Structure formats: structure tokens, C-alpha cells
């Protein structure tokens, strides 16, 4: 028996386990608490969405549908392993299930067969929907299964539960088949192993690319007959990329009439005309061309 985590600690626990978490809209206050109590919580329940596509699945689980208002879970686990939070508090994910199963989860003992639907599971379980068609052939990528393991372990760790506090929807409510495609017993084994070690810690932010560096304007006098420089080659390649190349062969490092005509086409593309589009680079047009540093 446990008091539900605060939304902030719920988020912190998931990230501390090494998960990449995406916060969707106002998930922290999006719930069904007006329909009944939320808590005490006793475990984690795993589902599959019977949908494909991350964003459409997240939107569905946030909004719900005409016969079942959202949120439909607390988090959506995508195939890439990201966890999208869509609600917090009471959510429409578990429905009615077997009181003997609940008792086994509380006692962390072997689960009995679920043959009754007499207990409100939305009150007692955290719920994660996993993006999968549930047809037995839609794959479960390794990153997604690892995220199921981590999300479950994160909450077990936060509450001091064992892996026996994690169940599938099919183990709770008669007639349900989710999650289909892996066994909950195998998943509980993975969760148990994870709980035997330390959490991975928050994921490292992606490496930032260094800012692009561009050639400074070398001055109009630089572009004269006989000038040879890799800067001219780099300029010509950018002109070609902009659709302004007027080269039969090239670009080359030698300033040529083809370079001048190509640059004039760039100037005209920017809106210059007459003597302002003579093909000799000026600082404003050069800076807009963004010639890579060589």
C-alpha cells in the first residue's frame, strides 16, 4: 500500500532510471479524479495500444475517445523507447479486474488466474500503454522493451516494490490479451534483474553540433582575374547548391567568368539588378550565401 508519487517525483523517477521522457501538454493535471479515488497504489500495469505511430497514439491516449475519455494511461512507451507522459492521477487504463490478483500484487506472490471483474483497477495501478498493434506480428524493438523494463523498475524502486508488483492487463481483467508479443513473466525477470542494481541515471543530452563557421567576406578586390583560392571553389559549390551555378566545368579554385556569371545569378536571386548584379561579391550578398569555412 502506497501513496501515489507526486507528478514531479514520478517524472524524476523515470528519468533517474535512464528513460527519455517527453511531457505532453498539461499531463500533470490531466486525470479522471472526479470519477473516483486515486490511490493507494499497489503496482504497475502494462498494455498495448492497438495503434501505430507515436504521435497519433499519444494523442489518442491523452484525449481518449467517445466511449472512453482520456487520459487512457499515465505514459505511452513508443517503439524508440521514449516515454510520453499524458496524464497523472486516476486514468482510464485498467478497468475492473480480479480482487484476488490485486491481493497477490499487494503481497507480491504468484498471480492467480483472473476470473472475476469486481475491483476498480484505475484506482490502484500506474498504467503504461505501449505502441503496438497487438496482432502478434507487430515487432517489439529492443529499445521499447528496455523502456518497459525501466519504467516499471523506476516505479518499483520509488515505492520499494519488487518485480512482482508489475502485471499485464491480460493478468488483471478477464478477456484481455495485452500486452501481446512478449511474456510478462520474462519481463518481470528483467525488471527483477534491474532492481538488483543501481538506476542508469538521467540520459545524457545529445551531443551538440559545433556552430557552422562561414568564410568572412574577403573584399571585392579579392575577386579579380588570376586569383586562385579554395575560397572560390567553396563559393562556387554554394552557388551551384542555390541553383545559380553557370559552370560548364567546375567550380574550380580559379576566379573565372563562369564564377562572375554564377554570382550575378545569385545577386539577381536576392533581388538585385543593374550594376548591383554585376557578379562581383559584396558583403551583404556574401554573408547570405554562407560559404563554408575552408
Beta strands, then each sheet from edge to edge (+ up, - down):
strand 1: 21-23
strand 2: 43-48
strand 3: 64-65
strand 4: 68-69
strand 5: 75-77
strand 6: 83-85
strand 7: 96-97
strand 8: 119-120
strand 9: 125-130
strand 10: 166-168
sheet 1: 1+ 6+ 5- 9- 2- 10-
sheet 2: 3+ 4-
sheet 3: 7+ 8-
end
